[in-house]
Structure formats: structure tokens, C-alpha cells
Amino acid sequence: MLSDPSVALSVVFDKDGVLEQICHGKGYIDMSTVGADTSSKISE
């Protein structure tokens, strides 16, 4: 689990994060307790 919205965004968008590493046909499930705004940014 991730501690706050900034960490959740970092895991996805930072260098070597999910977006850079995820392969075609794979998914990412975010189970952190962040707000709707952060979840929407990640889902885009």
C-alpha cells in the first residue's frame, strides 16, 4: 500500500515507474487510499 497521493503518483509517473516498465497486455491495480483526483490522474 502507498502512504499518500504524492507517493502514488511517483510510483506511476516517475523515472522507472509503472508507465515506463509495464508491458503490453499487463495491468496496474492501485489499492492505495488516495482521493478521486489522484485516482483519475493515474487512470489516464
CHARMM-style PDB file with segment names, atoms N, HN, CA, C and O in Angstrom:
ATOM      1  N   MET     1       0.838  -1.183   0.000  1.00  0.00      PROA
ATOM      2  CA  MET     1       0.000   0.000   0.000  1.00  0.00      PROA
ATOM      3  C   MET     1       0.882   1.247   0.000  1.00  0.00      PROA
ATOM      4  O   MET     1       2.010   1.226   0.492  1.00  0.00      PROA
ATOM      5  N   LEU     2       0.363   2.298  -0.544  1.00  0.00      PROA
ATOM      6  HN  LEU     2      -0.553   2.315  -0.944  1.00  0.00      PROA
ATOM      7  CA  LEU     2       1.107   3.551  -0.642  1.00  0.00      PROA
ATOM      8  C   LEU     2       0.562   4.562   0.359  1.00  0.00      PROA
ATOM      9  O   LEU     2      -0.633   4.583   0.654  1.00  0.00      PROA
ATOM     10  N   SER     3       1.449   5.390   0.872  1.00  0.00      PROA
ATOM     11  HN  SER     3       2.420   5.373   0.633  1.00  0.00      PROA
ATOM     12  CA  SER     3       1.108   6.231   2.024  1.00  0.00      PROA
ATOM     13  C   SER     3       0.307   7.488   1.725  1.00  0.00      PROA
ATOM     14  O   SER     3      -0.491   7.913   2.561  1.00  0.00      PROA
ATOM     15  N   ASP     4       0.495   8.094   0.561  1.00  0.00      PROA
ATOM     16  HN  ASP     4       1.143   7.748  -0.118  1.00  0.00      PROA
ATOM     17  CA  ASP     4      -0.227   9.336   0.263  1.00  0.00      PROA
ATOM     18  C   ASP     4      -0.254   9.579  -1.245  1.00  0.00      PROA
ATOM     19  O   ASP     4       0.421   8.869  -1.991  1.00  0.00      PROA
ATOM     20  N   PRO     5      -1.024  10.571  -1.706  1.00  0.00      PROA
ATOM     21  CA  PRO     5      -1.168  10.807  -3.141  1.00  0.00      PROA
ATOM     22  C   PRO     5       0.150  11.052  -3.877  1.00  0.00      PROA
ATOM     23  O   PRO     5       0.324  10.572  -4.997  1.00  0.00      PROA
ATOM     24  N   SER     6       1.075  11.786  -3.271  1.00  0.00      PROA
ATOM     25  HN  SER     6       0.934  12.176  -2.361  1.00  0.00      PROA
ATOM     26  CA  SER     6       2.334  12.068  -3.972  1.00  0.00      PROA
ATOM     27  C   SER     6       3.132  10.791  -4.227  1.00  0.00      PROA
ATOM     28  O   SER     6       3.779  10.662  -5.266  1.00  0.00      PROA
ATOM     29  N   VAL     7       3.092   9.867  -3.302  1.00  0.00      PROA
ATOM     30  HN  VAL     7       2.567   9.972  -2.457  1.00  0.00      PROA
ATOM     31  CA  VAL     7       3.793   8.591  -3.480  1.00  0.00      PROA
ATOM     32  C   VAL     7       3.105   7.769  -4.571  1.00  0.00      PROA
ATOM     33  O   VAL     7       3.776   7.163  -5.406  1.00  0.00      PROA
ATOM     34  N   ALA     8       1.792   7.745  -4.569  1.00  0.00      PROA
ATOM     35  HN  ALA     8       1.246   8.238  -3.891  1.00  0.00      PROA
ATOM     36  CA  ALA     8       1.052   7.001  -5.595  1.00  0.00      PROA
ATOM     37  C   ALA     8       1.382   7.534  -6.988  1.00  0.00      PROA
ATOM     38  O   ALA     8       1.588   6.754  -7.918  1.00  0.00      PROA
ATOM     39  N   LEU     9       1.434   8.848  -7.134  1.00  0.00      PROA
ATOM     40  HN  LEU     9       1.266   9.481  -6.378  1.00  0.00      PROA
ATOM     41  CA  LEU     9       1.767   9.449  -8.423  1.00  0.00      PROA
ATOM     42  C   LEU     9       3.216   9.161  -8.810  1.00  0.00      PROA
ATOM     43  O   LEU     9       3.507   8.917  -9.981  1.00  0.00      PROA
ATOM     44  N   SER    10       4.109   9.186  -7.852  1.00  0.00      PROA
ATOM     45  HN  SER    10       3.872   9.384  -6.901  1.00  0.00      PROA
ATOM     46  CA  SER    10       5.522   8.905  -8.116  1.00  0.00      PROA
ATOM     47  C   SER    10       5.726   7.483  -8.619  1.00  0.00      PROA
ATOM     48  O   SER    10       6.493   7.255  -9.554  1.00  0.00      PROA
ATOM     49  N   VAL    11       5.049   6.538  -8.005  1.00  0.00      PROA
ATOM     50  HN  VAL    11       4.426   6.723  -7.245  1.00  0.00      PROA
ATOM     51  CA  VAL    11       5.181   5.133  -8.404  1.00  0.00      PROA
ATOM     52  C   VAL    11       4.777   4.942  -9.867  1.00  0.00      PROA
ATOM     53  O   VAL    11       5.360   4.122 -10.575  1.00  0.00      PROA
ATOM     54  N   VAL    12       3.798   5.687 -10.304  1.00  0.00      PROA
ATOM     55  HN  VAL    12       3.324   6.353  -9.729  1.00  0.00      PROA
ATOM     56  CA  VAL    12       3.319   5.546 -11.676  1.00  0.00      PROA
ATOM     57  C   VAL    12       4.139   6.374 -12.660  1.00  0.00      PROA
ATOM     58  O   VAL    12       4.561   5.860 -13.696  1.00  0.00      PROA
ATOM     59  N   PHE    13       4.372   7.659 -12.346  1.00  0.00      PROA
ATOM     60  HN  PHE    13       4.029   8.076 -11.504  1.00  0.00      PROA
ATOM     61  CA  PHE    13       4.889   8.592 -13.342  1.00  0.00      PROA
ATOM     62  C   PHE    13       6.387   8.884 -13.286  1.00  0.00      PROA
ATOM     63  O   PHE    13       6.928   9.388 -14.270  1.00  0.00      PROA
ATOM     64  N   ASP    14       7.072   8.601 -12.208  1.00  0.00      PROA
ATOM     65  HN  ASP    14       6.633   8.191 -11.408  1.00  0.00      PROA
ATOM     66  CA  ASP    14       8.499   8.908 -12.105  1.00  0.00      PROA
ATOM     67  C   ASP    14       9.343   7.995 -12.997  1.00  0.00      PROA
ATOM     68  O   ASP    14       8.859   6.992 -13.521  1.00  0.00      PROA
ATOM     69  N   LYS    15      10.613   8.367 -13.155  1.00  0.00      PROA
ATOM     70  HN  LYS    15      11.006   9.182 -12.728  1.00  0.00      PROA
ATOM     71  CA  LYS    15      11.557   7.554 -13.926  1.00  0.00      PROA
ATOM     72  C   LYS    15      11.572   6.133 -13.359  1.00  0.00      PROA
ATOM     73  O   LYS    15      11.629   5.935 -12.146  1.00  0.00      PROA
ATOM     74  N   ASP    16      11.521   5.167 -14.248  1.00  0.00      PROA
ATOM     75  HN  ASP    16      11.475   5.328 -15.233  1.00  0.00      PROA
ATOM     76  CA  ASP    16      11.468   3.742 -13.902  1.00  0.00      PROA
ATOM     77  C   ASP    16      10.175   3.358 -13.188  1.00  0.00      PROA
ATOM     78  O   ASP    16      10.113   2.321 -12.528  1.00  0.00      PROA
ATOM     79  N   GLY    17       9.149   4.187 -13.317  1.00  0.00      PROA
ATOM     80  HN  GLY    17       9.199   5.030 -13.853  1.00  0.00      PROA
ATOM     81  CA  GLY    17       7.852   3.903 -12.706  1.00  0.00      PROA
ATOM     82  C   GLY    17       7.034   2.939 -13.552  1.00  0.00      PROA
ATOM     83  O   GLY    17       7.514   2.392 -14.545  1.00  0.00      PROA
ATOM     84  N   VAL    18       5.807   2.750 -13.141  1.00  0.00      PROA
ATOM     85  HN  VAL    18       5.417   3.195 -12.335  1.00  0.00      PROA
ATOM     86  CA  VAL    18       4.909   1.801 -13.798  1.00  0.00      PROA
ATOM     87  C   VAL    18       4.777   2.095 -15.289  1.00  0.00      PROA
ATOM     88  O   VAL    18       4.859   1.173 -16.101  1.00  0.00      PROA
ATOM     89  N   LEU    19       4.575   3.351 -15.667  1.00  0.00      PROA
ATOM     90  HN  LEU    19       4.509   4.099 -15.008  1.00  0.00      PROA
ATOM     91  CA  LEU    19       4.373   3.665 -17.083  1.00  0.00      PROA
ATOM     92  C   LEU    19       5.569   3.302 -17.946  1.00  0.00      PROA
ATOM     93  O   LEU    19       5.399   2.908 -19.099  1.00  0.00      PROA
ATOM     94  N   GLU    20       6.762   3.426 -17.413  1.00  0.00      PROA
ATOM     95  HN  GLU    20       6.900   3.746 -16.476  1.00  0.00      PROA
ATOM     96  CA  GLU    20       7.952   3.063 -18.185  1.00  0.00      PROA
ATOM     97  C   GLU    20       8.180   1.556 -18.222  1.00  0.00      PROA
ATOM     98  O   GLU    20       8.802   1.053 -19.158  1.00  0.00      PROA
ATOM     99  N   GLN    21       7.700   0.843 -17.245  1.00  0.00      PROA
ATOM    100  HN  GLN    21       7.195   1.252 -16.484  1.00  0.00      PROA
ATOM    101  CA  GLN    21       8.040  -0.573 -17.104  1.00  0.00      PROA
ATOM    102  C   GLN    21       6.939  -1.541 -17.519  1.00  0.00      PROA
ATOM    103  O   GLN    21       7.221  -2.706 -17.800  1.00  0.00      PROA
ATOM    104  N   ILE    22       5.707  -1.088 -17.564  1.00  0.00      PROA
ATOM    105  HN  ILE    22       5.478  -0.142 -17.336  1.00  0.00      PROA
ATOM    106  CA  ILE    22       4.601  -2.008 -17.830  1.00  0.00      PROA
ATOM    107  C   ILE    22       4.636  -2.474 -19.294  1.00  0.00      PROA
ATOM    108  O   ILE    22       4.940  -1.692 -20.194  1.00  0.00      PROA
ATOM    109  N   CYS    23       4.332  -3.715 -19.511  1.00  0.00      PROA
ATOM    110  HN  CYS    23       4.085  -4.351 -18.779  1.00  0.00      PROA
ATOM    111  CA  CYS    23       4.351  -4.313 -20.842  1.00  0.00      PROA
ATOM    112  C   CYS    23       2.936  -4.395 -21.403  1.00  0.00      PROA
ATOM    113  O   CYS    23       1.953  -4.352 -20.663  1.00  0.00      PROA
ATOM    114  N   HSD    24       2.858  -4.514 -22.711  1.00  0.00      PROA
ATOM    115  HN  HSD    24       3.657  -4.549 -23.312  1.00  0.00      PROA
ATOM    116  CA  HSD    24       1.567  -4.683 -23.383  1.00  0.00      PROA
ATOM    117  C   HSD    24       0.834  -5.893 -22.799  1.00  0.00      PROA
ATOM    118  O   HSD    24       1.434  -6.949 -22.597  1.00  0.00      PROA
ATOM    119  N   GLY    25      -0.446  -5.737 -22.534  1.00  0.00      PROA
ATOM    120  HN  GLY    25      -0.933  -4.879 -22.698  1.00  0.00      PROA
ATOM    121  CA  GLY    25      -1.246  -6.833 -22.013  1.00  0.00      PROA
ATOM    122  C   GLY    25      -1.237  -6.951 -20.499  1.00  0.00      PROA
ATOM    123  O   GLY    25      -1.890  -7.832 -19.939  1.00  0.00      PROA
ATOM    124  N   LYS    26      -0.505  -6.073 -19.836  1.00  0.00      PROA
ATOM    125  HN  LYS    26       0.025  -5.358 -20.291  1.00  0.00      PROA
ATOM    126  CA  LYS    26      -0.427  -6.099 -18.372  1.00  0.00      PROA
ATOM    127  C   LYS    26      -1.281  -4.976 -17.797  1.00  0.00      PROA
ATOM    128  O   LYS    26      -1.623  -4.031 -18.508  1.00  0.00      PROA
ATOM    129  N   GLY    27      -1.625  -5.072 -16.528  1.00  0.00      PROA
ATOM    130  HN  GLY    27      -1.347  -5.840 -15.950  1.00  0.00      PROA
ATOM    131  CA  GLY    27      -2.423  -4.053 -15.860  1.00  0.00      PROA
ATOM    132  C   GLY    27      -1.770  -3.588 -14.578  1.00  0.00      PROA
ATOM    133  O   GLY    27      -0.843  -4.219 -14.070  1.00  0.00      PROA
ATOM    134  N   TYR    28      -2.261  -2.487 -14.066  1.00  0.00      PROA
ATOM    135  HN  TYR    28      -3.014  -1.975 -14.479  1.00  0.00      PROA
ATOM    136  CA  TYR    28      -1.768  -1.932 -12.808  1.00  0.00      PROA
ATOM    137  C   TYR    28      -2.974  -1.700 -11.910  1.00  0.00      PROA
ATOM    138  O   TYR    28      -3.915  -1.011 -12.303  1.00  0.00      PROA
ATOM    139  N   ILE    29      -2.955  -2.260 -10.728  1.00  0.00      PROA
ATOM    140  HN  ILE    29      -2.190  -2.820 -10.409  1.00  0.00      PROA
ATOM    141  CA  ILE    29      -4.047  -2.082  -9.774  1.00  0.00      PROA
ATOM    142  C   ILE    29      -3.535  -1.243  -8.616  1.00  0.00      PROA
ATOM    143  O   ILE    29      -2.625  -1.648  -7.893  1.00  0.00      PROA
ATOM    144  N   ASP    30      -4.126  -0.075  -8.450  1.00  0.00      PROA
ATOM    145  HN  ASP    30      -4.866   0.255  -9.037  1.00  0.00      PROA
ATOM    146  CA  ASP    30      -3.751   0.831  -7.366  1.00  0.00      PROA
ATOM    147  C   ASP    30      -4.732   0.626  -6.220  1.00  0.00      PROA
ATOM    148  O   ASP    30      -5.919   0.922  -6.354  1.00  0.00      PROA
ATOM    149  N   MET    31      -4.242   0.125  -5.100  1.00  0.00      PROA
ATOM    150  HN  MET    31      -3.278  -0.116  -4.991  1.00  0.00      PROA
ATOM    151  CA  MET    31      -5.100  -0.135  -3.945  1.00  0.00      PROA
ATOM    152  C   MET    31      -4.814   0.825  -2.796  1.00  0.00      PROA
ATOM    153  O   MET    31      -5.167   0.556  -1.648  1.00  0.00      PROA
ATOM    154  N   SER    32      -4.169   1.951  -3.116  1.00  0.00      PROA
ATOM    155  HN  SER    32      -3.882   2.169  -4.049  1.00  0.00      PROA
ATOM    156  CA  SER    32      -3.876   2.934  -2.076  1.00  0.00      PROA
ATOM    157  C   SER    32      -5.146   3.707  -1.718  1.00  0.00      PROA
ATOM    158  O   SER    32      -6.130   3.679  -2.456  1.00  0.00      PROA
ATOM    159  N   THR    33      -5.111   4.383  -0.600  1.00  0.00      PROA
ATOM    160  HN  THR    33      -4.311   4.406  -0.001  1.00  0.00      PROA
ATOM    161  CA  THR    33      -6.271   5.149  -0.137  1.00  0.00      PROA
ATOM    162  C   THR    33      -6.072   6.620  -0.472  1.00  0.00      PROA
ATOM    163  O   THR    33      -5.896   7.459   0.411  1.00  0.00      PROA
ATOM    164  N   VAL    34      -6.105   6.911  -1.770  1.00  0.00      PROA
ATOM    165  HN  VAL    34      -6.249   6.230  -2.487  1.00  0.00      PROA
ATOM    166  CA  VAL    34      -5.959   8.281  -2.244  1.00  0.00      PROA
ATOM    167  C   VAL    34      -7.316   8.795  -2.698  1.00  0.00      PROA
ATOM    168  O   VAL    34      -8.267   8.027  -2.838  1.00  0.00      PROA
ATOM    169  N   GLY    35      -7.395  10.081  -2.921  1.00  0.00      PROA
ATOM    170  HN  GLY    35      -6.623  10.705  -2.807  1.00  0.00      PROA
ATOM    171  CA  GLY    35      -8.647  10.691  -3.339  1.00  0.00      PROA
ATOM    172  C   GLY    35      -8.969  10.428  -4.801  1.00  0.00      PROA
ATOM    173  O   GLY    35      -8.163   9.870  -5.546  1.00  0.00      PROA
ATOM    174  N   ALA    36     -10.154  10.837  -5.187  1.00  0.00      PROA
ATOM    175  HN  ALA    36     -10.809  11.289  -4.582  1.00  0.00      PROA
ATOM    176  CA  ALA    36     -10.631  10.627  -6.553  1.00  0.00      PROA
ATOM    177  C   ALA    36      -9.767  11.348  -7.580  1.00  0.00      PROA
ATOM    178  O   ALA    36      -9.552  10.824  -8.673  1.00  0.00      PROA
ATOM    179  N   ASP    37      -9.270  12.536  -7.256  1.00  0.00      PROA
ATOM    180  HN  ASP    37      -9.445  12.962  -6.368  1.00  0.00      PROA
ATOM    181  CA  ASP    37      -8.426  13.283  -8.192  1.00  0.00      PROA
ATOM    182  C   ASP    37      -7.164  12.503  -8.544  1.00  0.00      PROA
ATOM    183  O   ASP    37      -6.792  12.407  -9.714  1.00  0.00      PROA
ATOM    184  N   THR    38      -6.514  11.954  -7.539  1.00  0.00      PROA
ATOM    185  HN  THR    38      -6.816  12.032  -6.589  1.00  0.00      PROA
ATOM    186  CA  THR    38      -5.288  11.187  -7.771  1.00  0.00      PROA
ATOM    187  C   THR    38      -5.592   9.923  -8.562  1.00  0.00      PROA
ATOM    188  O   THR    38      -4.855   9.583  -9.488  1.00  0.00      PROA
ATOM    189  N   SER    39      -6.645   9.238  -8.218  1.00  0.00      PROA
ATOM    190  HN  SER    39      -7.244   9.514  -7.466  1.00  0.00      PROA
ATOM    191  CA  SER    39      -7.024   8.020  -8.951  1.00  0.00      PROA
ATOM    192  C   SER    39      -7.326   8.329 -10.412  1.00  0.00      PROA
ATOM    193  O   SER    39      -6.970   7.552 -11.298  1.00  0.00      PROA
ATOM    194  N   SER    40      -7.975   9.450 -10.664  1.00  0.00      PROA
ATOM    195  HN  SER    40      -8.264  10.081  -9.944  1.00  0.00      PROA
ATOM    196  CA  SER    40      -8.275   9.849 -12.042  1.00  0.00      PROA
ATOM    197  C   SER    40      -7.002  10.126 -12.829  1.00  0.00      PROA
ATOM    198  O   SER    40      -6.892   9.720 -13.986  1.00  0.00      PROA
ATOM    199  N   LYS    41      -6.038  10.813 -12.216  1.00  0.00      PROA
ATOM    200  HN  LYS    41      -6.128  11.142 -11.276  1.00  0.00      PROA
ATOM    201  CA  LYS    41      -4.765  11.090 -12.892  1.00  0.00      PROA
ATOM    202  C   LYS    41      -4.053   9.793 -13.247  1.00  0.00      PROA
ATOM    203  O   LYS    41      -3.512   9.655 -14.344  1.00  0.00      PROA
ATOM    204  N   ILE    42      -4.054   8.849 -12.325  1.00  0.00      PROA
ATOM    205  HN  ILE    42      -4.494   8.961 -11.433  1.00  0.00      PROA
ATOM    206  CA  ILE    42      -3.382   7.572 -12.560  1.00  0.00      PROA
ATOM    207  C   ILE    42      -4.086   6.789 -13.669  1.00  0.00      PROA
ATOM    208  O   ILE    42      -3.426   6.135 -14.475  1.00  0.00      PROA
ATOM    209  N   SER    43      -5.397   6.847 -13.716  1.00  0.00      PROA
ATOM    210  HN  SER    43      -5.934   7.378 -13.061  1.00  0.00      PROA
ATOM    211  CA  SER    43      -6.144   6.055 -14.699  1.00  0.00      PROA
ATOM    212  C   SER    43      -6.001   6.571 -16.122  1.00  0.00      PROA
ATOM    213  O   SER    43      -6.243   5.835 -17.079  1.00  0.00      PROA
ATOM    214  N   GLU    44      -5.613   7.824 -16.265  1.00  0.00      PROA
ATOM    215  HN  GLU    44      -5.417   8.422 -15.488  1.00  0.00      PROA
ATOM    216  CA  GLU    44      -5.452   8.382 -17.615  1.00  0.00      PROA
ATOM    217  C   GLU    44      -4.238   7.780 -18.261  1.00  0.00      PROA
ATOM    218  OT1 GLU    44      -3.917   8.111 -19.403  1.00  0.00      PROA
TER     219      GLU     44
END
